[in-house]
Amino acid sequence: MSRPTSIKTSEEVRARLRILAAERGTTITELLEELASRELTDAERERRAVEAAAELGVDYSEQVHHAGQDAWAKIRAHQGGTAA
């Protein structure tokens, strides 16, 4: 485990994190570590898309790339995040 550090955020966010951590029987730090490890970066998403296309025997063209980006944007919008 790495050395803890502080993260500046609003009291509303901290209150929500406390609730989520308590519901899961964990700490805010462990909750944040779980969320950070679960969320993919753009580069990780791209790598997985290329790997998935290869497994399916699909040419990873620009059209396939854009279809994937559109799908992620719809997922984020559905989850209440910002669409890319």
Secondary structure, 3 states (H helix, E strand, C coil): CCCCCCCCCCHHHHHHHHHHHHHHCCCHHHHHHHHHHHCCCHHHHHHHHHHHHHHHCCCCCHHHHHHHHHHHHHHHHHCCCCCC
